[in-house]
Amino acid sequence: MCGIVGYVGEGSALPFIIEGLKKLEYRGYDSAGVAVMEDSRIELRKKVGRLSNLEAALHGFNDSMGLGIGHTRWATHGRPSDENAHPHSDCTGDFVVVHNGIIENFAPLKDWLVGNGHRFSSETDTEVVAHLIEEAYEGDLADAVRKAVSRLKGSFALGILCRREPDRIVAVRKDSPLIVGLGNGENYIASDIPAILGKTRRAYILEDGEMAVLKKDSVTLCDVTGAPRAKEVFNIQWDAVAAERGGYPHFMLKEIHEGPKAVRDTLSGRISEDGSKIVLDDVGLPADLIAGVKRVFVIACGTAYHAGLTGKHLIEKMARIPVEADLASEFRYRDSLMGPGDMMVVISQSGETADSLAALREAKRRGVPVLAICNVVGSSISREADYVLHTWAGPEIAVASTKAYVTQTVALAMLAAYLAQERGAMSESERRGFIAEIRALPQRVERVLALEERVAEIARKWAPVNDMFFIGRGLDYYIAMEGQLKIKEIAYIHAEAYAAGELKHGTLALIVKGVPVIALATQPGVREKMLSNITEVKARDATVIGIVPEGDALMEDIRKQCDELLEIPAGDPLLMPAVEVVPLQLLAYYAAVARGCDVDKPRNLAKSVTVE
């Protein structure tokens, strides 16, 4: 979710770059930098923190050649620092790169480059790109870039300058957004439309595998093999505010649609090429810790806690390790019996959640190792934990967490499989099958988004109600908890989630005619029990909105009992949480819109809860 801006033209590059980076601040960042041509060299300025820090470092900067690139970084590999900020250069300073995405195979590439005499100055994955271009350069920058990217695995949007070719920017895209803005006597690159709106409304939207060479008076398009590409110019109709949201009416909806990419990025580099193993080398869990852990504490708040409950289920099921899941605000005050043989997993989107941070510190005080699952590199929880499994969801602007929650469930599934793998609790065939299912998750999340209009129709129909109930068993119950939270926090509808088997222990008294009950039925092991529970609420004249896997013949009886039906892509039942939560997020979103609520900024709530 980094921000990229570039300029080539007759004017001054720096004002456009700084203004463009400011227009991308909504994407979130922890450092910023620029590179511009100055006489016969490329001059770099990079600063951790806000753009104001970078602007202060640019005082007296000579920008006269009309060529430059800029970047705001959301840290993935390497902590936020001046050294890790983009742009990055090669050994000679002749080649400078800005990058959005993740280079999965940067470690072996870096080892190879170091063996060839290259010297690195950062902890980032990005720097290998500059050195690969240096290694491949034979007088043609575009050709060197093509050779370099052919060796990359992962996702990238790249902007590249070369001191020896001071009239051009080369840009290339794979799985990360990049656009080319078209001006008069000048052209631009950017990772998002708001950066160029002040200059032009004409652009090329690069697709995966496409490359552009920009000069002040021309743009040449090709693919990564060098074959020419013809593209239609995209005429931007959005205003500045809508452009920040990518044309979506709210950030929450945009972030729900970013879920597939967030999952893909979180998986990036963490599965072996042959699909036989989960690879968590970036986490660094010691083998003796994995072998010796006797109990795991999963600690989190709110949405992250609901993800933690799915983690508890998966770790116990797959790795056969007992797990206690607790709310951080409760755990820190109950004098838990933590000690030798225990490990804590703390989950936080922001990495600054006060109660979770306090629980982490208590665990460390007692000598219990802590693994953090966190979305923000350099956050307090990321810094203080012993080990970190980062989710690469990118920043969330909307208060209600959506894509971050999905990546937390995926990270916990990987962790469970990894613990099982390293402890010998899964056979190779079981492991390969599960990994294949994990790999399919981005596509399944994309497919479930096709239900959006149907979900919106249901949401508009039931938005006027004052009460909703969500029921499920096993993993479905944990997703029901997250679904009811979303309805509460953004649509302001009173909602309750119940383990379906608990209905007859009091809750059925609240089920009356017309009350909507969202029934989650994706777990085959409790299919008959769920059918019984759905029949119970139908007998009280409730309206049942069912969520079931498509094409599952075993669920036919449940389908017949549902008044409204949403069929989601089928897959391993253990991984259904990452898929089935999406229609619940959409249900809450469209109900909130129908009720006229402030979707992105619900009343009384904050994005990061940094107080008790």
C-alpha positions as CSV (number, residue, x, y, z in Angstrom):
1,M,0.0,0.0,0.0
2,C,2.9,2.3,-0.6
3,G,2.5,5.5,-2.6
4,I,4.5,6.0,-5.8
5,V,4.8,9.2,-7.8
6,G,7.0,10.1,-10.8
7,Y,7.5,13.0,-13.2
8,V,9.3,13.6,-16.5
9,G,8.9,16.9,-18.3
10,E,10.0,20.4,-18.9
11,G,9.0,21.7,-15.5
12,S,10.3,21.1,-12.0
13,A,9.8,17.5,-10.8
14,L,9.9,18.1,-7.0
15,P,6.8,20.2,-6.5
16,F,4.6,17.7,-8.3
17,I,6.2,14.8,-6.5
18,I,5.6,16.3,-3.0
19,E,2.1,17.3,-3.8
20,G,1.4,13.9,-5.3
21,L,2.7,12.1,-2.2
22,K,0.5,14.3,0.0
23,K,-2.5,13.2,-2.1
24,L,-1.6,9.6,-1.3
25,E,-1.2,10.1,2.5
26,Y,-4.6,8.4,3.0
27,R,-3.0,5.1,2.1
28,G,-0.8,5.2,5.2
29,Y,2.9,5.4,5.5
30,D,5.9,5.4,7.9
31,S,8.6,7.1,5.8
32,A,9.0,9.0,2.5
33,G,11.7,9.8,0.0
34,V,12.5,11.3,-3.4
35,A,15.1,10.9,-6.1
36,V,15.6,13.6,-8.7
37,M,18.2,14.2,-11.5
38,E,20.6,16.9,-10.5
39,D,23.3,17.7,-13.1
40,S,25.0,14.4,-13.8
41,R,23.8,12.4,-10.8
42,I,20.7,11.2,-9.1
43,E,20.1,13.0,-5.7
44,L,18.2,11.1,-3.0
45,R,16.5,12.4,0.2
46,K,14.8,10.0,2.5
47,K,13.2,10.5,6.0
48,V,11.3,8.3,8.4
49,G,8.0,9.7,9.7
50,R,5.7,12.3,8.2
51,L,6.2,14.1,4.9
52,S,7.0,17.2,6.8
53,N,10.2,15.6,7.8
54,L,11.1,15.0,4.2
55,E,10.2,18.5,3.2
56,A,12.5,19.9,5.8
57,A,15.3,17.8,4.4
58,L,14.7,19.2,0.9
59,H,15.5,22.8,1.9
60,G,17.9,24.2,-0.7
61,F,17.5,21.1,-2.9
62,N,18.4,21.9,-6.6
63,D,15.7,20.5,-8.8
64,S,16.2,21.7,-12.3
65,M,16.1,18.7,-14.7
66,G,12.5,17.8,-14.6
67,L,12.9,14.1,-13.8
68,G,12.2,12.4,-10.5
69,I,10.4,9.8,-8.5
70,G,9.0,9.8,-4.9
71,H,7.6,7.2,-2.5
72,T,5.7,6.9,0.8
73,R,6.5,3.5,2.4
74,W,4.3,1.2,4.4
75,A,6.9,-1.1,5.9
76,T,7.0,-4.8,5.1
77,H,10.7,-6.0,5.0
78,G,12.7,-3.9,7.5
79,R,11.7,-1.5,10.2
80,P,10.7,2.1,9.4
81,S,14.0,4.1,9.2
82,D,15.8,6.5,6.9
83,E,17.9,3.6,5.5
84,N,14.9,1.5,4.7
85,A,12.9,4.3,3.1
86,H,12.6,4.4,-0.7
87,P,14.0,5.2,-3.2
88,H,16.7,2.6,-3.2
89,S,19.8,2.6,-5.4
90,D,22.4,0.1,-6.6
91,C,26.1,0.1,-5.7
92,T,27.0,2.9,-8.2
93,G,24.0,5.2,-7.6
94,D,23.2,5.0,-11.3
95,F,19.9,3.1,-10.8
96,V,17.2,4.2,-8.4
97,V,14.0,2.3,-7.7
98,V,10.7,2.9,-5.9
99,H,8.5,-0.2,-5.3
100,N,5.1,-1.1,-4.1
101,G,4.6,-4.8,-3.3
102,I,6.6,-7.8,-2.0
103,I,9.5,-9.5,-3.6
104,E,9.1,-13.1,-2.4
105,N,12.5,-14.4,-3.5
106,F,14.5,-11.4,-2.4
107,A,16.6,-13.5,0.1
108,P,18.2,-15.9,-2.5
109,L,18.6,-13.0,-5.0
110,K,20.4,-11.0,-2.3
111,D,22.7,-13.9,-1.5
112,W,23.5,-14.2,-5.2
113,L,24.1,-10.5,-5.6
114,V,26.3,-10.3,-2.6
115,G,28.3,-13.2,-3.9
116,N,28.8,-11.1,-7.1
117,G,30.2,-8.3,-5.1
118,H,27.1,-6.1,-4.6
119,R,26.9,-4.0,-1.4
120,F,23.5,-3.5,0.3
121,S,22.6,-0.6,2.6
122,S,19.0,-1.5,3.7
123,E,17.0,-4.4,5.2
124,T,14.4,-4.2,2.4
125,D,13.3,-6.6,-0.3
126,T,13.2,-3.7,-2.8
127,E,16.9,-3.0,-2.9
128,V,17.6,-6.2,-4.8
129,V,15.7,-4.8,-7.8
130,A,18.2,-1.9,-8.1
131,H,21.1,-4.3,-8.0
132,L,19.6,-6.7,-10.4
133,I,19.1,-3.8,-12.9
134,E,22.8,-2.8,-12.4
135,E,23.8,-6.4,-13.0
136,A,21.8,-6.6,-16.2
137,Y,22.5,-3.1,-17.7
138,E,24.1,-3.1,-21.1
139,G,23.2,0.4,-22.3
140,D,19.4,0.0,-22.4
141,L,17.4,0.7,-19.2
142,A,14.2,-0.9,-20.4
143,D,16.0,-4.0,-21.5
144,A,17.8,-4.2,-18.1
145,V,14.5,-3.8,-16.3
146,R,12.9,-6.6,-18.3
147,K,15.8,-8.9,-17.4
148,A,15.6,-8.0,-13.8
149,V,11.8,-8.5,-13.4
150,S,12.0,-11.8,-15.1
151,R,13.9,-13.0,-12.0
152,L,11.4,-11.6,-9.5
153,K,8.7,-13.6,-7.7
154,G,5.9,-11.8,-5.9
155,S,4.1,-8.5,-6.5
156,F,5.5,-5.2,-7.7
157,A,4.8,-1.8,-9.1
158,L,8.1,-0.2,-10.0
159,G,9.4,3.2,-11.0
160,I,13.0,3.4,-12.1
161,L,15.5,6.1,-13.0
162,C,18.9,5.7,-14.6
163,R,21.7,8.4,-14.4
164,R,22.9,7.3,-17.8
165,E,19.5,7.8,-19.4
166,P,18.4,11.1,-17.8
167,D,15.3,11.6,-20.0
168,R,13.1,8.8,-19.0
169,I,11.3,6.8,-16.3
170,V,10.6,3.1,-16.7
171,A,7.5,1.7,-15.0
172,V,6.4,-1.9,-14.7
173,R,3.5,-3.6,-12.9
174,K,2.6,-7.1,-11.5
175,D,-0.2,-7.4,-8.9
176,S,0.2,-3.9,-7.5
177,P,-1.5,-0.9,-9.0
178,L,0.3,1.6,-11.3
179,I,-1.0,4.3,-13.7
180,V,0.6,6.5,-16.3
181,G,-0.7,10.1,-16.4
182,L,-0.6,11.9,-19.8
183,G,0.2,15.6,-19.9
184,N,1.5,18.2,-22.3
185,G,5.3,18.2,-22.4
186,E,5.3,16.1,-19.3
187,N,4.1,12.7,-18.2
188,Y,3.6,11.0,-14.8
189,I,3.5,7.7,-12.9
190,A,1.5,7.1,-9.7
191,S,0.2,4.2,-7.7
192,D,-3.2,5.8,-7.5
193,I,-5.3,8.4,-9.4
194,P,-5.4,11.2,-6.7
195,A,-1.7,11.9,-7.2
196,I,-2.2,13.1,-10.8
197,L,-5.6,14.8,-10.7
198,G,-4.1,18.2,-10.3
199,K,-2.2,17.7,-13.6
200,T,-4.4,15.5,-15.9
201,R,-7.5,13.4,-16.2
202,R,-6.0,11.2,-19.0
203,A,-4.2,8.1,-18.1
204,Y,-3.2,4.6,-19.0
205,I,-4.0,2.0,-16.3
206,L,-1.2,-0.6,-16.5
207,E,-2.2,-4.2,-16.3
208,D,-0.1,-7.1,-14.9
209,G,2.9,-7.7,-17.0
210,E,2.8,-4.3,-18.7
211,M,5.6,-1.8,-18.9
212,A,5.9,1.8,-19.8
213,V,8.8,4.0,-20.9
214,L,8.0,7.7,-20.2
215,K,9.7,10.7,-21.7
216,K,8.5,14.2,-21.6
217,D,6.8,14.0,-25.0
218,S,6.0,10.3,-25.4
219,V,4.9,7.2,-23.6
220,T,5.8,3.8,-25.0
221,L,3.9,0.7,-23.8
222,C,5.0,-2.9,-24.0
223,D,4.8,-6.1,-22.1
224,V,7.7,-7.5,-20.0
225,T,9.0,-9.4,-23.1
226,G,9.3,-6.2,-25.0
227,A,6.3,-6.8,-27.3
228,P,4.4,-3.5,-28.0
229,R,1.0,-3.0,-26.3
230,A,-1.8,-0.8,-27.5
231,K,-4.1,0.7,-24.8
232,E,-7.0,3.0,-24.7
233,V,-6.7,6.2,-22.7
234,F,-8.7,6.1,-19.5
235,N,-10.6,9.4,-18.9
236,I,-10.9,10.0,-15.2
237,Q,-14.3,11.2,-14.2
238,W,-13.9,11.1,-10.4
239,D,-13.5,14.1,-8.2
240,A,-10.6,14.3,-5.8
241,V,-12.4,12.7,-2.8
242,A,-13.9,9.8,-4.9
243,A,-10.5,9.2,-6.4
244,E,-9.0,8.5,-3.0
245,R,-11.5,5.8,-2.5
246,G,-10.8,4.4,-6.0
247,G,-14.3,5.3,-7.1
248,Y,-16.0,3.5,-4.3
249,P,-18.5,5.4,-2.2
250,H,-16.8,4.5,1.1
251,F,-13.4,3.3,2.2
252,M,-15.0,0.3,3.9
253,L,-16.4,-1.0,0.6
254,K,-13.0,-0.4,-1.1
255,E,-11.2,-2.3,1.6
256,I,-13.7,-5.2,1.4
257,H,-12.8,-5.4,-2.3
258,E,-9.1,-5.3,-1.5
259,G,-9.5,-8.5,0.5
260,P,-8.2,-10.9,-2.3
261,K,-5.0,-8.9,-2.7
262,A,-4.5,-8.6,1.0
263,V,-4.8,-12.4,1.3
264,R,-2.5,-12.9,-1.7
265,D,0.1,-10.6,-0.2
266,T,-0.1,-12.2,3.3
267,L,0.6,-15.6,1.7
268,S,3.4,-14.2,-0.4
269,G,6.7,-15.9,0.2
270,R,5.3,-18.1,2.9
271,I,4.6,-21.3,0.9
272,S,7.3,-23.3,-0.7
273,E,7.4,-23.3,-4.5
274,D,6.4,-27.0,-4.7
275,G,3.5,-26.4,-2.4
276,S,4.7,-28.9,0.2
277,K,5.5,-26.6,3.1
278,I,4.5,-23.5,5.0
279,V,7.6,-21.3,5.1
280,L,7.7,-18.8,8.0
281,D,11.4,-18.0,8.0
282,D,10.5,-14.3,8.3
283,V,8.9,-15.1,11.7
284,G,11.9,-16.9,13.1
285,L,10.2,-19.3,15.6
286,P,13.0,-21.5,17.1
287,A,12.6,-25.2,16.5
288,D,13.0,-26.0,20.2
289,L,10.2,-23.6,21.1
290,I,7.8,-25.2,18.5
291,A,8.7,-28.7,19.7
292,G,8.4,-27.8,23.4
293,V,5.3,-25.7,23.6
294,K,2.6,-27.3,25.7
295,R,-0.1,-24.6,25.7
296,V,-0.9,-21.5,23.6
297,F,-2.6,-18.3,24.9
298,V,-4.4,-16.4,22.1
299,I,-5.0,-12.8,23.2
300,A,-6.8,-10.0,21.3
301,C,-9.6,-7.5,21.4
302,G,-12.8,-7.0,19.3
303,T,-12.5,-8.2,15.7
304,A,-9.0,-9.5,16.3
305,Y,-10.4,-11.6,19.1
306,H,-12.9,-13.2,16.8
307,A,-10.0,-14.1,14.5
308,G,-8.2,-15.5,17.5
309,L,-11.1,-17.9,18.2
310,T,-10.7,-19.3,14.7
311,G,-7.0,-19.6,15.5
312,K,-7.7,-21.5,18.7
313,H,-9.8,-24.0,16.7
314,L,-7.2,-24.5,14.0
315,I,-4.2,-24.9,16.3
316,E,-6.0,-27.4,18.5
317,K,-7.3,-29.3,15.5
318,M,-4.2,-29.4,13.4
319,A,-1.2,-29.0,15.7
320,R,-2.9,-30.8,18.7
321,I,-1.8,-28.1,21.2
322,P,-4.2,-26.9,23.9
323,V,-5.2,-23.3,23.3
324,E,-6.8,-20.7,25.6
325,A,-8.3,-17.7,23.8
326,D,-9.2,-14.6,25.9
327,L,-10.0,-11.0,25.5
328,A,-7.0,-8.9,26.4
329,S,-9.0,-6.6,28.6
330,E,-10.1,-9.6,30.7
331,F,-6.9,-11.6,30.5
332,R,-4.7,-8.9,32.0
333,Y,-6.7,-8.8,35.2
334,R,-7.3,-12.5,35.9
335,D,-3.9,-13.5,37.1
336,S,-3.6,-16.3,34.5
337,L,-1.4,-19.3,35.3
338,M,1.2,-18.7,32.6
339,G,4.6,-20.4,32.9
340,P,7.2,-22.7,31.3
341,G,6.0,-24.5,28.2
342,D,3.5,-21.7,27.3
343,M,3.5,-19.3,24.4
344,M,1.4,-16.3,23.8
345,V,-0.1,-15.2,20.4
346,V,-1.2,-11.5,20.4
347,I,-3.3,-10.3,17.5
348,S,-3.7,-6.6,16.7
349,Q,-4.4,-4.8,13.4
350,S,-2.8,-1.5,14.6
351,G,-0.1,-3.0,16.9
352,E,-1.0,-0.3,19.4
353,T,-4.0,-1.8,21.2
354,A,-3.5,-0.9,24.8
355,D,-5.0,-4.0,26.5
356,S,-3.2,-6.3,24.1
357,L,0.1,-4.5,24.6
358,A,-0.4,-4.8,28.4
359,A,-1.0,-8.6,28.1
360,L,2.1,-9.0,26.0
361,R,4.2,-7.2,28.6
362,E,2.8,-9.4,31.3
363,A,3.7,-12.5,29.4
364,K,7.2,-11.3,28.8
365,R,7.5,-10.4,32.5
366,R,6.8,-14.0,33.3
367,G,9.2,-15.3,30.7
368,V,6.6,-16.5,28.2
369,P,7.6,-16.1,24.6
370,V,5.2,-13.9,22.5
371,L,4.4,-14.1,18.8
372,A,2.5,-11.1,17.4
373,I,0.2,-11.2,14.4
374,C,0.1,-7.6,13.4
375,N,-0.5,-5.4,10.3
376,V,1.9,-2.6,11.2
377,V,5.6,-3.0,11.0
378,G,7.3,-0.9,13.7
379,S,4.2,-0.7,15.9
380,S,4.6,-1.1,19.7
381,I,3.4,-4.7,19.6
382,S,5.6,-5.6,16.6
383,R,8.6,-4.1,18.4
384,E,8.1,-5.7,21.8
385,A,7.0,-9.2,20.7
386,D,9.7,-11.9,20.5
387,Y,8.5,-13.0,17.0
388,V,6.2,-11.3,14.5
389,L,4.0,-12.8,11.7
390,H,3.0,-9.7,9.8
391,T,-0.2,-9.5,7.8
392,W,0.2,-7.5,4.6
393,A,-3.3,-6.0,4.4
394,G,-2.1,-2.5,4.0
395,P,-3.6,0.4,5.9
396,E,-7.3,0.4,6.7
397,I,-9.0,3.8,6.6
398,A,-12.5,2.7,7.7
399,V,-12.9,2.2,11.4
400,A,-14.6,-1.2,10.9
401,S,-11.9,-3.8,10.1
402,T,-12.6,-6.0,7.0
403,K,-9.5,-7.0,5.0
404,A,-7.3,-7.0,8.1
405,Y,-9.6,-9.5,9.8
406,V,-9.5,-11.7,6.7
407,T,-5.7,-11.7,6.7
408,Q,-5.6,-12.4,10.4
409,T,-7.6,-15.6,9.9
410,V,-5.3,-16.6,7.0
411,A,-2.2,-15.9,9.1
412,L,-3.6,-18.0,11.9
413,A,-4.3,-20.8,9.4
414,M,-0.7,-20.7,8.2
415,L,0.5,-20.7,11.8
416,A,-1.6,-23.7,12.7
417,A,-0.4,-25.6,9.7
418,Y,3.2,-24.6,10.4
419,L,3.1,-25.8,14.0
420,A,1.5,-29.1,12.8
421,Q,4.1,-29.4,10.1
422,E,7.1,-28.8,12.4
423,R,5.7,-31.0,15.1
424,G,4.9,-33.9,12.7
425,A,1.2,-33.7,13.5
426,M,0.2,-33.8,9.7
427,S,1.1,-36.3,7.0
428,E,2.7,-34.9,3.9
429,S,-0.4,-35.6,1.8
430,E,-2.6,-33.8,4.4
431,R,-0.2,-30.9,4.4
432,R,-0.1,-30.6,0.7
433,G,-3.9,-30.7,0.5
434,F,-4.3,-28.0,3.1
435,I,-1.7,-25.8,1.5
436,A,-3.4,-26.1,-1.9
437,E,-6.6,-24.9,-0.2
438,I,-4.8,-22.0,1.3
439,R,-3.4,-21.0,-2.1
440,A,-7.0,-21.0,-3.5
441,L,-8.2,-18.5,-0.9
442,P,-7.6,-15.3,-2.9
443,Q,-9.6,-16.6,-5.8
444,R,-12.4,-17.8,-3.4
445,V,-12.6,-14.4,-1.8
446,E,-12.8,-12.8,-5.2
447,R,-15.6,-15.2,-6.2
448,V,-17.7,-14.5,-3.1
449,L,-17.6,-10.7,-3.9
450,A,-19.7,-11.6,-6.9
451,L,-22.6,-12.0,-4.4
452,E,-22.5,-8.3,-3.6
453,E,-25.7,-7.2,-5.3
454,R,-27.6,-10.1,-3.8
455,V,-26.3,-9.2,-0.3
456,A,-27.1,-5.6,-0.9
457,E,-30.7,-6.5,-1.8
458,I,-31.1,-8.5,1.4
459,A,-29.5,-5.8,3.5
460,R,-31.8,-3.1,2.1
461,K,-34.8,-5.3,2.8
462,W,-33.9,-5.9,6.5
463,A,-32.2,-2.6,7.3
464,P,-35.3,-1.2,9.1
465,V,-35.3,-4.0,11.8
466,N,-34.1,-3.3,15.3
467,D,-32.8,-6.8,16.1
468,M,-30.8,-9.5,14.3
469,F,-29.5,-12.9,15.4
470,F,-26.5,-14.8,14.0
471,I,-26.2,-18.5,14.7
472,G,-23.5,-21.1,13.9
473,R,-21.6,-24.0,15.3
474,G,-17.8,-24.5,15.6
475,L,-16.0,-22.1,13.3
476,D,-19.3,-20.8,12.0
477,Y,-20.1,-19.5,15.5
478,Y,-16.9,-17.5,15.6
479,I,-17.8,-15.9,12.3
480,A,-21.3,-15.2,13.6
481,M,-19.6,-13.2,16.4
482,E,-17.8,-11.1,13.8
483,G,-20.9,-10.7,11.7
484,Q,-23.0,-9.4,14.6
485,L,-20.2,-7.0,15.6
486,K,-20.1,-5.5,12.1
487,I,-23.9,-4.9,12.1
488,K,-23.7,-3.3,15.5
489,E,-20.7,-1.0,14.9
490,I,-21.7,0.5,11.5
491,A,-25.4,-0.1,11.1
492,Y,-26.4,0.5,14.7
493,I,-28.7,-2.6,14.7
494,H,-28.8,-4.5,17.9
495,A,-27.5,-8.0,17.1
496,E,-26.5,-11.1,19.0
497,A,-24.4,-14.1,18.0
498,Y,-25.2,-17.5,19.6
499,A,-23.7,-20.9,19.4
500,A,-26.7,-22.5,17.7
501,G,-27.0,-25.2,20.4
502,E,-27.6,-22.6,23.0
503,L,-30.8,-21.3,21.5
504,K,-33.0,-23.5,23.6
505,H,-31.2,-22.3,26.8
506,G,-33.1,-19.0,26.8
507,T,-32.6,-17.2,23.5
508,L,-35.6,-18.7,21.8
509,A,-37.7,-16.5,23.9
510,L,-36.5,-13.6,21.7
511,I,-37.3,-15.3,18.4
512,V,-40.6,-13.9,17.1
513,K,-42.2,-13.4,13.7
514,G,-40.2,-11.4,11.3
515,V,-36.9,-11.4,13.2
516,P,-34.0,-12.1,10.8
517,V,-31.7,-14.9,11.8
518,I,-28.5,-15.3,9.8
519,A,-27.6,-19.0,9.9
520,L,-24.0,-20.0,9.0
521,A,-23.8,-23.6,7.9
522,T,-20.5,-24.4,6.4
523,Q,-19.2,-27.1,8.8
524,P,-20.2,-30.6,7.6
525,G,-19.5,-32.2,11.0
526,V,-22.5,-30.3,12.6
527,R,-24.8,-30.2,9.5
528,E,-27.6,-32.2,11.1
529,K,-27.4,-30.2,14.4
530,M,-27.6,-26.9,12.4
531,L,-30.6,-28.2,10.5
532,S,-32.3,-28.8,13.8
533,N,-31.5,-25.3,15.1
534,I,-32.7,-23.7,11.9
535,T,-35.9,-25.6,12.1
536,E,-36.3,-24.4,15.7
537,V,-36.2,-20.7,14.7
538,K,-38.4,-21.3,11.7
539,A,-41.0,-22.8,14.0
540,R,-41.1,-19.4,15.8
541,D,-41.7,-17.6,12.5
542,A,-38.2,-16.1,12.2
543,T,-36.9,-15.3,8.7
544,V,-33.7,-17.4,8.0
545,I,-30.9,-16.0,5.9
546,G,-28.7,-19.0,5.2
547,I,-25.0,-19.0,4.2
548,V,-23.9,-22.4,2.8
549,P,-21.2,-23.8,0.5
550,E,-22.3,-24.0,-3.1
551,G,-22.7,-27.4,-4.7
552,D,-22.7,-29.2,-1.3
553,A,-25.4,-31.8,-1.6
554,L,-25.3,-32.5,2.1
555,M,-26.6,-29.0,2.8
556,E,-29.8,-29.5,0.6
557,D,-32.1,-29.9,3.6
558,I,-30.7,-26.6,5.1
559,R,-31.2,-24.8,1.8
560,K,-34.9,-25.8,1.8
561,Q,-35.4,-24.2,5.2
562,C,-33.8,-20.8,4.3
563,D,-36.0,-17.9,3.3
564,E,-33.0,-16.1,1.8
565,L,-29.9,-18.0,0.6
566,L,-26.3,-17.0,-0.1
567,E,-24.1,-19.8,-1.6
568,I,-20.4,-19.2,-1.2
569,P,-17.5,-20.9,-2.9
570,A,-16.8,-24.3,-1.3
571,G,-13.5,-25.4,0.2
572,D,-11.8,-26.9,3.2
573,P,-14.2,-26.3,6.1
574,L,-11.2,-25.1,8.3
575,L,-10.6,-22.2,5.9
576,M,-14.3,-21.2,5.4
577,P,-14.0,-18.3,7.9
578,A,-11.9,-16.2,5.4
579,V,-14.6,-16.6,2.8
580,E,-17.9,-16.6,4.7
581,V,-17.1,-13.4,6.6
582,V,-17.1,-11.4,3.4
583,P,-20.9,-11.5,2.8
584,L,-21.4,-10.6,6.4
585,Q,-19.2,-7.5,6.0
586,L,-21.2,-6.6,2.9
587,L,-24.4,-7.1,4.7
588,A,-23.4,-4.7,7.5
589,Y,-22.1,-2.2,4.9
590,Y,-25.3,-2.1,2.8
591,A,-27.5,-2.1,5.9
592,A,-25.5,0.9,7.2
593,V,-25.9,2.7,3.9
594,A,-29.6,2.1,3.8
595,R,-30.0,3.5,7.3
596,G,-28.0,6.6,6.4
597,C,-25.1,5.8,8.8
598,D,-21.6,7.3,8.6
599,V,-20.0,4.0,7.4
600,D,-16.3,4.9,7.6
601,K,-16.6,6.8,10.9
602,P,-19.2,5.1,13.1
603,R,-20.3,7.1,16.2
604,N,-18.3,6.7,19.4
605,L,-15.6,4.5,17.9
606,A,-11.9,4.9,17.0
607,K,-9.7,2.9,14.6
608,S,-6.9,2.2,17.1
609,V,-7.9,1.7,20.8
610,T,-4.8,3.0,22.6
611,V,-6.5,3.5,26.0
612,E,-8.1,1.0,28.4
